């Protein structure tokens, strides 16, 4: 004997059935959790920090080559270091500077090699994360070919980001030059519109970058048009995070401890938030290609005789 009752769908299930955008958000969140998006975001953050040291080595090598060809600038740098450190450490600091200048080529080569290795791990993790969020299987492939493709994708992404940041940085200066050419440099309303135009240009540049990231970086590329709306959301979110990051740096820059350690903490948080945003946007984009979830199914309606109470136990229907 089995008791049969009416089961009405819950309030939230009814809302999901009524509003497609809510159903899509819920399914995206479920995919993000089920496919370990938070773990991929942490891995991307880890390899980003791991890549900082070799990049600093490369920057130090380039600076050393410049200083080696500018003896006057090098002498001024040594004098500034002597003033900044205690007199007892002057000889050690000068020896360290001389050693860096002499070993600049080795430092640069080692930095490039380690940067390529850590960068490949970063790109490999990013591509695997996007592949998982798209609900794709990682296809079997030759290891050498996979590494080459990942390194080329890393270089392409780095170039795209450099162009994006360059456009963002040069937007204000370029706008002022154009305003002077057309004779609107003294117009007050133009200076109010110019920052908005710079933000729009930055979002447009980031939009193109994220379309490429969402559509072409998964192990099995998808159509670019499938990623258009998700890439736009990621571009807007990226600009919001950049704005919040600038506010944070201004806040921590008011204290010596903040200047020393605040930038590192801010970088970790920024990279992690960007990685989580990218995973969520990819999951949201991917579930948009799948059918809408089915609405809750009501329990079968049972006709009760007039003299039988609603909660009475009835015999189960015979199985066929």
C-alpha positions as CSV (number, residue, x, y, z in Angstrom):
1,X,0.0,0.0,0.0
2,X,1.3,3.4,-0.9
3,X,0.0,6.8,0.2
4,X,-0.5,9.1,-2.8
5,X,-0.5,12.8,-2.2
6,X,-0.6,15.9,-4.4
7,X,2.8,17.5,-4.8
8,X,2.8,21.2,-5.9
9,X,6.1,22.7,-7.2
10,X,7.9,25.0,-4.9
11,X,7.9,28.8,-5.3
12,X,11.5,28.9,-6.6
13,X,10.8,26.1,-9.1
14,X,7.8,28.1,-10.4
15,X,10.0,31.2,-10.8
16,X,12.6,29.2,-12.7
17,X,9.9,28.0,-15.0
18,X,8.5,31.5,-15.5
19,X,11.8,33.4,-16.0
20,X,14.3,31.9,-18.4
21,X,17.1,34.2,-17.2
22,X,16.8,32.9,-13.6
23,X,16.8,29.3,-14.8
24,X,19.9,30.0,-16.8
25,X,21.7,31.6,-13.8
26,X,20.8,28.6,-11.6
27,X,22.0,26.1,-14.2
28,X,25.2,28.1,-14.7
29,X,25.9,28.2,-10.9
30,X,25.3,24.4,-10.8
31,X,27.7,23.8,-13.6
32,X,30.3,26.1,-12.0
33,X,30.1,24.1,-8.7
34,X,29.8,20.6,-10.3
35,X,32.7,21.1,-12.6
36,X,34.9,22.6,-9.9
37,X,35.2,26.1,-11.2
38,X,36.4,27.4,-7.9
39,X,39.4,25.0,-8.0
40,X,40.3,26.0,-11.5
41,X,40.2,29.7,-10.4
42,X,42.5,29.0,-7.6
43,X,44.9,27.1,-9.9
44,X,44.9,30.0,-12.4
45,X,45.7,32.4,-9.5
46,X,48.6,30.2,-8.3
47,X,50.2,29.9,-11.7
48,X,49.8,33.7,-12.2
49,X,51.8,34.4,-9.0
50,X,54.3,31.7,-10.0
51,X,54.9,33.6,-13.3
52,X,55.7,36.9,-11.5
53,X,59.2,35.9,-10.5
54,X,60.5,35.0,-13.9
55,X,58.9,38.1,-15.4
56,X,60.7,40.2,-12.7
57,X,63.9,38.5,-13.7
58,X,63.3,39.4,-17.3
59,X,62.5,43.0,-16.4
60,X,65.7,43.2,-14.2
61,X,67.8,41.8,-17.1
62,X,66.4,44.4,-19.5
63,X,67.0,47.2,-17.0
64,X,70.5,46.0,-16.4
65,X,71.2,46.1,-20.2
66,X,70.0,49.7,-20.3
67,X,72.0,50.7,-17.2
68,X,75.1,49.1,-18.6
69,X,74.9,51.5,-21.6
70,X,74.2,54.5,-19.4
71,X,77.2,55.0,-17.0
72,X,75.9,58.3,-15.7
73,X,72.5,56.8,-14.8
74,X,74.1,53.8,-13.2
75,X,76.3,56.1,-11.1
76,X,73.3,58.1,-10.0
77,X,71.4,54.8,-9.1
78,X,74.4,53.7,-7.0
79,X,74.4,57.0,-5.2
80,X,70.7,56.8,-4.5
81,X,71.1,53.2,-3.1
82,X,74.0,54.4,-0.8
83,X,71.7,57.0,0.6
84,X,68.8,54.6,1.2
85,X,70.8,51.8,3.0
86,X,73.0,52.1,6.2
87,X,76.6,53.0,5.5
88,X,77.7,49.5,6.7
89,X,75.8,47.9,3.7
90,X,77.1,50.2,1.0
91,X,79.8,47.9,-0.2
92,X,77.4,44.9,-0.2
93,X,74.7,46.8,-2.2
94,X,77.3,48.1,-4.7
95,X,78.5,44.5,-5.1
96,X,75.0,43.2,-5.7
97,X,74.4,45.9,-8.3
98,X,77.7,45.0,-10.1
99,X,76.8,41.3,-10.0
100,X,73.4,41.9,-11.5
101,X,74.9,44.1,-14.3
102,X,77.6,41.4,-15.0
103,X,75.1,38.5,-15.0
104,X,72.4,40.3,-16.9
105,X,72.4,37.9,-19.9
106,X,72.2,34.8,-17.7
107,X,69.4,36.3,-15.6
108,X,67.4,37.2,-18.7
109,X,67.8,33.8,-20.3
110,X,66.9,32.0,-17.1
111,X,63.9,34.3,-16.6
112,X,62.6,33.7,-20.2
113,X,62.9,29.9,-19.8
114,X,61.2,29.8,-16.4
115,X,58.6,32.3,-17.7
116,X,57.8,30.1,-20.6
117,X,57.4,27.0,-18.4
118,X,55.2,28.7,-15.8
119,X,53.3,30.5,-18.5
120,X,52.6,27.2,-20.3
121,X,51.2,25.8,-17.0
122,X,49.0,28.9,-16.6
123,X,47.7,28.6,-20.2
124,X,47.2,24.8,-19.8
125,X,45.2,25.3,-16.7
126,X,43.1,28.1,-18.3
127,X,42.3,26.0,-21.3
128,X,41.4,23.0,-19.2
129,X,39.1,25.2,-17.1
130,X,37.3,26.6,-20.1
131,X,37.0,23.1,-21.6
132,X,35.4,21.8,-18.4
133,X,33.0,24.8,-18.2
134,X,31.9,24.1,-21.8
135,X,31.3,20.5,-20.8
136,X,33.8,19.2,-23.3
137,X,36.1,16.1,-23.0
138,X,39.8,16.8,-23.3
139,X,40.7,15.2,-26.6
140,X,43.8,12.9,-26.8
141,X,46.7,14.7,-28.5
142,X,50.4,14.6,-28.8
143,X,52.2,16.2,-25.8
144,X,54.6,18.2,-28.0
145,X,51.8,19.5,-30.2
146,X,49.8,20.4,-27.1
147,X,52.6,22.4,-25.5
148,X,53.3,24.2,-28.8
149,X,49.6,25.2,-29.2
150,X,49.5,26.3,-25.5
151,X,52.6,28.5,-25.8
152,X,51.3,30.0,-29.1
153,X,47.9,30.7,-27.4
154,X,49.8,32.2,-24.4
155,X,51.7,34.6,-26.7
156,X,48.5,35.5,-28.6
157,X,46.7,36.2,-25.4
158,X,49.6,38.3,-24.1
159,X,49.7,40.3,-27.3
160,X,45.9,40.8,-27.2
161,X,46.0,42.0,-23.6
162,X,48.9,44.4,-24.4
163,X,46.9,45.9,-27.2
164,X,43.9,46.2,-25.0
165,X,45.7,47.9,-22.2
166,X,47.6,50.1,-24.6
167,X,44.3,51.3,-26.1
168,X,42.9,51.9,-22.6
169,X,46.0,53.9,-21.6
170,X,46.3,55.9,-24.8
171,X,42.6,56.7,-25.1
172,X,42.8,59.8,-23.0
173,X,45.9,61.2,-24.6
174,X,44.7,60.4,-28.1
175,X,41.3,62.0,-27.4
176,X,43.0,65.2,-26.3
177,X,45.0,65.3,-29.5
178,X,41.9,64.8,-31.6
179,X,40.1,67.5,-29.7
180,X,42.8,70.0,-30.3
181,X,42.8,69.1,-34.0
182,X,39.1,69.8,-34.3
183,X,39.2,72.8,-32.1
184,X,37.1,71.4,-29.2
185,X,39.9,71.3,-26.6
186,X,38.3,74.2,-24.6
187,X,34.8,72.9,-24.6
188,X,33.7,71.9,-21.1
189,X,31.2,69.2,-22.1
190,X,33.8,67.4,-24.1
191,X,36.0,66.8,-21.0
192,X,33.0,65.2,-19.3
193,X,32.3,62.9,-22.2
194,X,35.9,61.9,-22.8
195,X,36.3,59.7,-19.8
196,X,33.1,57.9,-20.7
197,X,34.4,57.4,-24.3
198,X,37.6,56.0,-22.8
199,X,35.7,53.4,-20.8
200,X,33.6,52.4,-23.8
201,X,36.8,52.0,-25.8
202,X,38.3,49.8,-23.1
203,X,35.2,47.7,-22.9
204,X,35.2,47.2,-26.7
205,X,38.8,46.2,-26.7
206,X,38.3,43.8,-23.8
207,X,35.2,42.4,-25.5
208,X,37.2,41.3,-28.5
209,X,39.8,39.7,-26.2
210,X,37.1,37.8,-24.2
211,X,35.4,36.6,-27.4
212,X,38.6,35.0,-28.4
213,X,39.2,33.6,-25.0
214,X,35.8,32.0,-24.6
215,X,35.5,30.7,-28.1
216,X,39.0,29.7,-29.2
217,X,40.9,28.7,-26.0
218,X,38.8,25.6,-25.1
219,X,40.4,22.4,-26.3
220,X,37.6,22.1,-28.9
221,X,36.9,25.7,-30.2
222,X,33.3,26.8,-30.4
223,X,31.6,29.3,-32.7
224,X,32.5,32.9,-31.9
225,X,28.9,34.0,-32.0
226,X,28.1,31.7,-29.1
227,X,30.4,33.7,-26.9
228,X,29.4,37.3,-27.9
229,X,27.0,38.0,-25.0
230,X,29.2,36.2,-22.4
231,X,32.3,38.1,-23.6
232,X,30.5,41.4,-23.3
233,X,29.5,40.6,-19.7
234,X,33.1,39.6,-19.0
235,X,34.5,42.8,-20.5
236,X,32.2,44.9,-18.3
237,X,33.0,42.9,-15.2
238,X,36.7,43.2,-16.0
239,X,36.5,47.0,-16.2
240,X,34.6,47.1,-12.9
241,X,37.3,45.0,-11.2
242,X,40.0,47.3,-12.6
243,X,38.1,50.3,-11.2
244,X,37.8,48.6,-7.8
245,X,41.5,47.6,-8.0
246,X,42.5,51.3,-8.5
247,X,40.4,52.3,-5.5
248,X,42.1,49.6,-3.4
249,X,45.6,50.7,-4.5
250,X,44.8,54.3,-3.6
251,X,43.6,53.2,-0.2
252,X,46.6,51.0,0.7
253,X,49.1,53.5,-0.7
254,X,48.5,55.7,2.3
255,X,50.5,53.6,4.7
256,X,54.1,52.1,4.5
257,X,52.8,48.6,5.2
258,X,50.2,49.0,2.4
259,X,52.9,50.1,0.0
260,X,55.1,47.2,0.9
261,X,52.5,44.3,0.9
262,X,49.2,45.8,-0.2
263,X,50.0,45.5,-3.9
264,X,50.7,41.8,-3.6
265,X,47.5,41.1,-1.7
266,X,45.6,43.2,-4.2
267,X,47.1,41.4,-7.1
268,X,46.1,38.0,-5.6
269,X,42.6,39.1,-5.0
270,X,42.2,40.7,-8.4
271,X,43.5,37.7,-10.3
272,X,41.3,35.3,-8.3
273,X,38.2,37.4,-8.9
274,X,38.9,37.7,-12.6
275,X,39.4,34.0,-12.8
276,X,36.2,33.2,-11.0
277,X,34.3,35.7,-13.1
278,X,35.6,34.1,-16.2
279,X,34.6,30.6,-15.0
280,X,31.1,31.8,-14.2
281,X,30.7,33.7,-17.5
282,X,31.9,30.6,-19.4
283,X,29.4,28.4,-17.5
284,X,26.6,30.9,-18.2
285,X,27.5,31.0,-21.9
286,X,27.7,27.2,-22.2
287,X,24.4,26.5,-20.6
288,X,22.8,28.9,-23.0
289,X,23.5,26.4,-25.8
290,X,21.6,23.6,-24.0
291,X,17.9,23.3,-23.8
292,X,16.0,25.0,-21.0
293,X,15.6,22.8,-17.9
294,X,12.3,20.9,-17.7
295,X,9.6,22.4,-15.5
296,X,8.7,20.5,-12.3
297,X,6.3,17.6,-13.0
298,X,3.2,17.4,-10.9
299,X,2.3,14.2,-9.2
300,X,-0.4,12.3,-11.2
301,X,-3.9,13.3,-10.3
302,X,-5.8,10.6,-8.5
303,X,-9.5,10.4,-8.6
304,X,-10.8,9.4,-5.1
305,X,-14.3,8.0,-4.5
306,X,-16.5,10.4,-2.6
307,X,-16.4,8.3,0.6
308,X,-12.6,7.8,0.6
309,X,-10.5,10.4,2.5
310,X,-7.7,12.2,0.7
311,X,-4.9,10.7,2.7
312,X,-6.2,7.1,2.7
313,X,-3.8,4.4,1.6
314,X,-4.7,3.0,-1.8
315,X,-3.2,0.0,-3.5
316,X,-0.4,0.7,-6.0
317,X,-1.4,0.3,-9.7
318,X,-0.5,-3.0,-11.2
319,X,2.8,-3.0,-13.1
320,X,2.7,-3.9,-16.8
